[in-house]
Amino acid sequence: MMWKAKFEWLLTGLTLLVTTLLLFSYQPESGDPAYAHAYSQNERFPKEEITFSTFTKLDEGQTAPELTMETIKEKTEAFIDHLVQETDENYRVVNFSTKAALIEEFEEIATQEVVAPYIEFYYDERDEGLYIVPTELPPWFIFEEPYQKEVLDDGLIRIIQENALEMYGDYRIEMVFAYEKGWRIIDINHPHIEGDVTDSSDII
């Protein structure tokens, strides 16, 4: 439960910090009242439907290495670490000045098609630099909790997990991994939970 507790602590701490800074220092250029754009799993990121055929397939006879628990942990933690960039007191990102540059930083973690909607949602690009939008982190994968692993066509693997956190309530996250010189996330979804959809015999 260490990672779940760490994740809940991170969410709570970031939310309190961002809310406090927001109330006292965040002043949008438009002059509109400051507000936090809270994430809701009812809100869908504006992304096109993924087409798996666009990804490089392994040559005949080749097999991808196993997608291990360690690799899933590495990629999902790296995604969040990259999504939450260091900023100054005015929310300006320290290490990147454009959304495009930040998206490229995810190259070994996830595809641009996956990353771009998150960057669009969480960041505002201005003439003077890149700014993070004060808000909550998305409901995310918790490594120490049970999850399902499905093998799809062309060697793709879907990871499915259902969690319950005080901040988000019950939620479901689905991620698809593809192997292209390394495992990467090529799709992320937060479908609605309707009843008990988890087959206990399939849970790892």
Secondary structure as UniProt FT lines:
FT   HELIX           2..25
FT   TURN            29..30
FT   TURN            41..42
FT   HELIX           52..54
FT   TURN            60..61
FT   HELIX           69..83
FT   TURN            89..90
FT   STRAND          92..93
FT   HELIX           99..104
FT   TURN            105..109
FT   HELIX           112..122
FT   STRAND          123..126
FT   TURN            127..128
FT   STRAND          129..132
FT   TURN            143..144
FT   STRAND          148..151
FT   HELIX           153..155
FT   STRAND          157..165
FT   TURN            166..168
FT   STRAND          169..179
FT   STRAND          183..189
FT   HELIX           200..202
//
